[in-house]
Amino acid sequence: MKTMELTPTTVANYSNMSMTTRVSNFKKSAKKFLKATWRFLMVISPAYPQYVESERRKMVA
């Protein structure tokens, strides 16, 4: 994890950052998160029905 030192200069630079830049950064982060989530779901989706079925068999037996 990246750490950032909080100094008055850092705060001033952040305050001067335009709102459009912040919104743009948020959109990029949200897009990356959604893509990663989608990839994760695509990877586990073939295995999930098999897992559920095996759990059902354990419960019955």
Secondary structure, DSSP 8 states (H G I E B T S, - for coil): -------HHHHHHHHHS-HHHHHHHHHHHHHHHHHHHHHHHHHHTTTHHHHHHHHHHHHH-
